[in-house]
Amino acid sequence: MQERRFSMSQVTLKHGVLSFTDVMVSGLANIGPAMSLFFGAAFLAETVGKSIPFEVILAGIAILTLGNTMAQFSKSIPSAGSFVTFISRTFGAGLGTASAFVIVVGYIIAISGVIAVLGGWVSAILSRDLGVHVPWLVVMILGSAGITWLLLRGVKVSSFWAIVFFFFEAGVLLLLAGAILIKGGAEGISGMPFNPSGASMEALATAFPLVVFMFVGWENSGALAEETANPRRNVPRAIFSTIFIVAALFIVSSYAAVLGFGTGHIDLMAKDEAPFDTLGRQYLGPLRVLVDLAGLTSIVATIVAAGNSQTRILFHAGREQLLPAVFGRVHGKNQTPHVAIYTYMGVATGLALLLGLEFDANTCYGYLTTLGTIPLILMYALSNLALPWYYLKVHREQFGFIRHLVIPVIGLIILVWPFWQLVQPNQEWPLNLFPWITGGIVVAGIFWTRYRLKKHPQIAEKAGSILADSHDS
């Protein structure tokens, strides 16, 4: 295997291979709207009842405040390091190094849950539709190996397939929503799902973290900046376009789903282990199989798109020596961060396998994605804190009171809500362990930072210096 070997400051990814459309749809694929709805609908119906679309609108507004933060940073310092670069350039190498450690661990934990559900979903389809029984852990390992191979072929190739899969899942969601609305649902068309009075504040708070997690992946564009043409222009556009499009898709699909079961029978949706499969059988007839396929393509597209963007963060942290330099290596032929890809996919698959020996695939998905979301919320919050500080320090003449201060502060306040729901005391096992595990990750990141900066003091001088703007117009 060929590998580039030269000074870390010369190691780069393949510039300009991704267009605005590539980056935007890759973000949409990373979110995996079909997967998010399929596995989250029953819980949302149980907590907020018929007000699911209203809850989605609230979460969409919250995500837009975060999107503003990444867009404003990307206009100034587009980088494969994404949040790590933003934090490093604002607060220095110490916090940047700790952030690199925390966010990489968080992303790996979260994607391991999606890898687990890939095995569970395919195994269930084979058993239900074809009568073929294959253990889900076997399917998971084979699927993970195939996706790793695709990621290694290059960002353009893997992004193409992520985009194809996304358009298929989006098409199926819209087809199902259209069929439900045309038939008038179970009880006729109603505006009740948009009425906030349908759920208590406590219920909205309980469901909010899950809906925020449903949007995770919107930040995909930021980490692809180095491989994007004209990143200062295209990355911010892609971020906002991704959030608006997926929010619209979530709203339409959740609204149709509520009407499909009926606002007066939302309890049936809450009790259904596969509510969208039920809707498919009822409203699509023989085309119900498309729902199963949409779930599969959504899961695969999520892993591929996440693998593309999140391995770039690991690669960038290695390139700047915030993490071991081996992660900053680039394959000589495909110009892909192959060590980062092998590590990311290998550790995530191993973690899913470890939990899979004790729990089923859906349980693994719920636990791992919840746990992985907590460090990500911390990084979102830290980035919101960094934005006004950075612009006042580096670009004071460009500082805008609304976009660089008011909106980040609003986003920071909003993040307190889902974070508290995830870490509050007296939760059931193993959820009660998650705050301690997250604390352990943060402490490990602090110790790693002290070790790294003591061994490589030059890191403090160049943190965040390798940017994707060498050919930005």
C-alpha positions in Angstrom: 0.0 0.0 0.0 1.4 3.3 -1.1 1.6 6.0 1.5 2.8 9.6 1.5 5.7 10.3 3.7 6.8 13.9 4.2 6.5 16.6 6.8 3.1 16.9 8.3 2.6 20.5 7.1 2.7 19.1 3.5 0.1 16.4 4.0 -3.1 17.3 2.3 -6.3 15.8 1.0 -7.4 16.0 -2.6 -8.5 19.6 -3.2 -11.6 20.8 -5.0 -13.1 17.4 -5.8 -16.4 18.1 -4.1 -19.0 20.6 -5.4 -21.6 22.5 -3.4 -24.2 19.8 -4.3 -21.8 17.0 -3.3 -21.2 18.5 0.1 -24.8 19.5 0.8 -26.3 16.1 -0.1 -23.5 14.4 1.8 -24.6 16.2 4.9 -28.2 15.1 4.2 -27.1 11.6 3.8 -25.1 11.8 7.1 -28.3 12.7 8.9 -30.1 9.7 7.6 -33.7 11.0 7.8 -35.4 7.7 7.2 -33.3 5.9 9.8 -33.9 8.7 12.3 -37.7 8.6 11.8 -38.0 4.8 11.7 -36.2 4.3 15.0 -37.4 7.5 16.8 -41.1 7.7 15.8 -42.4 5.4 18.5 -40.6 7.1 21.3 -41.6 10.5 20.1 -45.3 9.4 19.9 -45.0 8.1 23.4 -43.6 11.3 24.8 -45.1 14.2 22.8 -48.0 12.4 21.3 -49.4 14.1 18.2 -47.2 17.1 18.5 -44.2 15.5 16.9 -44.0 18.0 14.0 -44.0 20.9 16.5 -41.1 19.3 18.4 -39.2 18.9 15.1 -39.7 22.6 14.3 -38.3 23.6 17.8 -35.2 21.3 17.2 -34.8 22.7 13.7 -34.6 26.3 15.1 -32.0 25.1 17.7 -29.9 23.4 15.0 -30.0 26.6 12.8 -28.3 28.5 15.6 -25.5 25.9 15.6 -25.4 26.0 11.8 -24.7 29.7 12.0 -21.7 29.1 14.2 -20.1 26.6 11.8 -21.0 28.7 8.8 -19.4 31.9 10.3 -16.2 29.9 11.3 -16.0 28.3 7.9 -16.2 31.6 6.1 -12.9 32.5 7.9 -11.1 29.3 8.5 -12.5 26.4 6.4 -10.7 23.2 7.6 -10.9 19.5 7.7 -10.5 19.9 11.5 -14.0 21.4 11.8 -14.8 22.1 15.5 -11.2 21.2 16.5 -9.7 23.9 14.3 -12.3 26.5 15.4 -11.6 25.8 19.1 -7.8 25.6 18.6 -7.6 28.9 16.8 -9.8 30.6 19.5 -8.7 29.1 22.8 -5.3 27.6 21.9 -3.7 24.2 21.5 -4.6 23.0 25.0 -8.3 23.1 24.7 -8.0 22.2 21.0 -6.2 19.0 21.8 -8.7 18.0 24.5 -11.5 18.8 22.1 -10.0 16.6 19.4 -9.9 13.7 21.8 -13.4 14.2 23.1 -15.1 14.8 19.7 -13.4 11.9 18.0 -14.4 9.5 20.8 -18.0 10.9 20.8 -18.3 10.4 17.0 -17.0 6.9 17.2 -19.4 5.9 20.0 -22.3 7.4 18.1 -21.6 5.8 14.8 -21.0 2.4 16.4 -24.7 2.5 17.3 -25.6 3.0 13.6 -23.2 0.2 12.6 -25.1 -2.1 15.1 -28.5 -1.3 13.7 -27.2 -1.9 10.1 -26.7 -5.6 11.1 -30.1 -5.7 12.9 -32.0 -4.1 10.1 -30.6 -6.3 7.3 -30.9 -9.4 9.5 -34.6 -8.6 10.2 -35.3 -8.0 6.5 -33.7 -11.3 5.4 -35.6 -13.2 8.1 -39.0 -11.6 7.6 -39.1 -11.3 3.8 -36.9 -14.2 2.6 -36.9 -16.6 5.5 -33.1 -16.5 5.7 -31.7 -16.3 9.2 -28.3 -14.7 9.6 -27.1 -13.5 13.0 -27.1 -9.7 13.0 -23.5 -9.5 14.3 -22.3 -11.4 11.3 -24.2 -9.1 8.9 -22.9 -6.1 10.8 -19.2 -7.1 10.5 -19.6 -7.8 6.7 -21.5 -4.6 6.2 -18.8 -2.6 8.1 -16.1 -4.2 6.0 -17.8 -3.2 2.8 -18.3 0.4 3.9 -14.7 0.6 5.0 -13.6 -0.5 1.5 -15.9 2.2 -0.1 -14.5 4.9 2.2 -10.9 3.9 1.2 -11.7 4.4 -2.5 -12.0 8.1 -2.1 -14.3 10.8 -1.0 -15.8 11.4 -4.5 -16.7 7.8 -5.0 -18.1 7.2 -1.5 -19.9 10.5 -1.5 -21.6 9.6 -4.8 -23.1 6.5 -3.3 -24.1 8.3 -0.1 -25.9 10.8 -2.4 -27.6 8.0 -4.4 -28.8 6.3 -1.2 -30.1 9.6 0.2 -32.2 10.4 -2.8 -33.7 7.0 -2.7 -34.7 7.2 1.0 -36.0 10.8 0.6 -38.1 9.6 -2.4 -39.6 6.8 -0.4 -40.4 9.1 2.6 -42.1 11.6 0.3 -43.9 8.8 -1.6 -45.3 7.4 1.7 -46.2 10.9 3.0 -48.0 11.7 -0.3 -49.9 8.4 -0.2 -51.1 9.2 3.4 -52.1 12.8 2.7 -53.9 11.9 -0.6 -55.9 9.3 1.3 -56.6 11.7 4.1 -54.9 9.6 6.8 -56.9 7.6 9.3 -59.1 10.5 10.4 -58.7 13.2 7.8 -56.3 16.2 7.4 -55.8 18.2 10.6 -53.5 21.0 11.8 -53.5 19.5 15.4 -49.9 18.1 15.1 -48.6 21.6 14.9 -50.3 22.7 18.1 -47.9 22.8 21.0 -50.7 22.3 23.5 -50.7 18.7 22.5 -47.8 18.0 24.8 -46.6 19.3 28.1 -43.3 21.2 28.6 -41.9 18.2 30.5 -42.8 15.9 27.5 -41.2 18.4 25.0 -38.1 18.5 27.2 -37.8 14.7 27.4 -38.1 14.2 23.6 -35.9 17.2 22.7 -32.5 15.4 22.9 -33.7 12.7 20.5 -34.9 15.2 18.0 -31.6 17.1 18.2 -29.8 13.8 17.7 -32.0 13.2 14.6 -30.3 16.2 13.0 -26.7 15.2 13.9 -24.8 15.1 10.6 -25.7 18.7 9.6 -22.1 19.6 10.5 -20.8 17.1 7.9 -20.0 19.9 5.4 -17.5 21.6 7.7 -15.1 18.6 7.9 -15.2 18.2 4.0 -13.9 21.8 3.5 -10.4 20.8 2.4 -11.9 18.7 -0.4 -14.6 21.2 -1.4 -14.2 23.7 -4.2 -14.4 27.3 -2.9 -15.1 26.2 0.7 -15.5 29.7 2.1 -18.6 30.1 -0.1 -19.8 26.5 -0.5 -19.5 25.2 3.0 -21.7 27.8 4.7 -24.3 27.4 1.9 -24.3 23.7 2.3 -24.7 23.9 6.0 -27.9 26.0 5.9 -29.3 24.2 2.9 -28.8 20.9 4.6 -30.6 22.0 7.8 -33.6 23.6 5.9 -34.1 20.6 3.6 -33.9 17.9 6.3 -36.1 19.9 8.6 -38.7 20.1 5.9 -38.4 16.4 5.2 -38.8 15.6 8.9 -41.8 17.9 9.3 -43.6 16.5 6.3 -42.9 12.9 7.1 -43.7 13.2 10.8 -46.9 15.1 10.1 -48.0 12.4 7.6 -47.1 9.6 10.0 -49.2 11.2 12.8 -52.2 11.5 10.4 -51.5 8.0 9.1 -52.2 6.6 12.6 -54.7 9.3 13.4 -54.4 12.0 16.0 -56.9 10.2 18.2 -55.0 6.9 18.0 -51.4 8.1 18.5 -51.0 5.5 21.2 -51.0 2.9 18.5 -47.9 4.5 17.0 -46.2 4.7 20.4 -46.7 0.9 20.9 -45.6 -0.1 17.3 -42.0 -1.4 17.1 -41.9 -0.5 13.4 -44.5 2.3 12.8 -43.3 3.2 9.3 -43.4 -0.4 8.3 -47.0 -0.4 9.5 -47.7 2.7 7.5 -46.1 1.2 4.4 -48.3 -1.9 4.6 -51.4 0.2 5.1 -50.8 3.0 2.5 -48.4 1.6 -0.1 -49.6 -2.0 -0.4 -47.1 -4.1 -2.5 -44.7 -1.1 -2.5 -44.2 -1.6 1.2 -40.8 -3.3 0.5 -39.5 0.2 -0.5 -39.8 1.2 3.2 -37.5 -1.7 4.2 -35.0 -0.7 1.4 -35.2 3.0 2.4 -34.2 2.0 6.0 -31.2 0.1 4.6 -30.0 2.8 2.2 -30.5 5.4 5.0 -28.3 3.5 7.4 -25.6 2.8 4.8 -25.6 6.4 3.6 -25.3 7.7 7.2 -22.3 5.5 7.9 -20.6 6.4 4.6 -21.2 10.2 5.0 -20.3 10.2 8.7 -17.2 8.1 7.9 -16.1 10.6 5.2 -16.5 13.7 7.4 -15.6 12.4 10.9 -12.4 10.6 9.7 -11.3 13.9 8.3 -11.4 15.4 11.8 -9.4 12.5 13.2 -7.0 12.9 10.2 -6.6 16.6 10.8 -6.0 16.1 14.5 -3.2 13.7 13.6 -1.8 16.0 11.0 -1.5 18.8 13.5 -0.2 16.3 16.1 -3.1 17.0 18.5 -3.5 13.2 18.3 -0.9 10.7 17.3 0.7 11.7 14.0 -0.1 8.3 12.4 -3.7 9.4 11.9 -2.5 12.2 9.7 -1.2 9.9 7.0 -2.7 10.0 3.5 -2.8 7.1 1.0 -0.6 7.9 -2.0 -3.0 6.7 -4.7 -6.5 7.7 -3.5 -5.4 10.6 -1.2 -7.7 9.3 1.5 -6.8 9.3 5.3 -6.6 5.5 5.4 -5.2 5.1 8.9 -8.0 7.4 10.2 -10.6 5.4 8.3 -9.3 2.0 9.5 -9.2 3.2 13.1 -12.6 4.9 13.0 -14.5 2.0 11.4 -12.5 -0.7 13.3 -13.0 0.8 16.8 -16.7 1.6 16.1 -17.4 -1.9 14.8 -15.5 -3.5 17.8 -17.5 -1.4 20.2 -20.8 -2.4 18.6 -19.7 -6.0 18.7 -18.8 -5.8 22.3 -22.3 -4.5 23.3 -23.9 -6.8 20.8 -22.8 -9.8 22.8 -25.2 -8.5 25.6 -27.9 -6.5 23.9 -29.9 -6.7 20.6 -29.2 -4.3 17.7 -31.9 -1.8 18.5 -30.9 -1.5 22.1 -27.2 -1.0 21.1 -28.4 1.7 18.8 -30.3 3.5 21.5 -27.6 3.3 24.1 -24.6 4.1 21.9 -26.1 7.0 20.0 -27.3 8.5 23.3 -23.9 8.2 24.9 -22.1 9.5 21.8 -24.4 12.6 21.7 -23.3 13.9 25.1 -19.7 14.7 24.1 -21.0 16.2 20.8 -23.3 18.6 22.6 -20.3 19.7 24.7 -18.4 20.5 21.5 -21.3 22.3 20.0 -21.5 24.4 23.1 -17.8 25.2 23.2 -17.9 26.2 19.5 -20.7 28.6 20.3 -18.6 30.1 23.0 -15.6 30.3 20.7 -17.4 32.2 17.8 -17.7 35.7 19.4 -14.3 35.4 21.0 -12.7 34.5 17.7 -14.2 37.3 15.7 -13.4 39.9 18.4 -9.8 38.6 18.6 -9.1 38.0 14.9 -11.7 39.8 12.8 -13.0 42.6 15.0 -13.8 44.7 11.9 -16.1 42.0 10.7 -17.8 41.4 14.0 -21.6 41.3 13.7 -23.6 41.7 17.0 -26.5 39.4 15.8 -24.7 36.6 13.9 -21.5 36.5 16.0 -22.9 37.1 19.5 -26.7 36.9 19.9 -27.3 33.8 17.8 -24.4 31.8 19.4 -25.6 32.7 22.9 -29.2 31.6 22.0 -27.7 28.3 20.7 -25.7 27.9 23.9 -28.8 28.4 26.0 -30.9 26.0 23.9 -28.2 23.3 24.3 -28.6 23.3 28.1 -32.0 21.6 27.6 -30.9 18.4 25.8 -27.7 18.2 27.8 -29.5 18.3 31.2 -32.0 15.6 30.0 -29.0 13.4 29.1 -27.0 13.8 32.3 -29.6 14.5 35.0 -29.3 12.1 38.1 -31.6 9.2 39.0 -31.9 7.8 35.5 -32.3 4.1 35.0 -29.3 1.8 34.3 -27.2 2.1 32.1 -28.3 5.7 31.4 -27.2 6.7 34.9 -23.6 5.7 33.9 -23.4 7.9 30.8 -22.6 11.2 32.6 -19.7 9.3 34.4 -18.5 7.8 31.2 -18.6 11.2 29.5 -16.7 12.7 32.5 -14.1 10.0 32.1 -13.7 10.9 28.4 -13.2 14.5 29.3 -10.7 13.7 32.0 -8.8 11.4 29.7 -8.7 14.2 27.1 -7.2 16.6 29.7 -4.5 14.1 30.7 -3.8 13.4 27.0 -3.5 17.1 26.4 -1.0 17.6 29.2 1.1 14.7 27.9 0.9 15.8 24.3 1.9 19.4 24.9 4.7 18.4 27.2 6.1 16.0 24.6 5.5 18.3 21.6 5.5 21.9 22.8 5.6 23.1 19.2 2.0 22.1 18.8 1.0 25.2 20.7 2.5 27.4 18.0 0.8 25.9 15.0 -2.6 24.6 16.3 -5.2 25.1 13.6 -2.7 26.4 11.1 -3.3 23.8 8.4 -6.4 25.0 6.6 -8.3 24.3 3.5 -7.9 27.7 1.9 -4.7 27.3 -0.2 -6.8 27.4 -3.4 -9.9 29.1 -2.1 -11.0 31.9 -4.4 
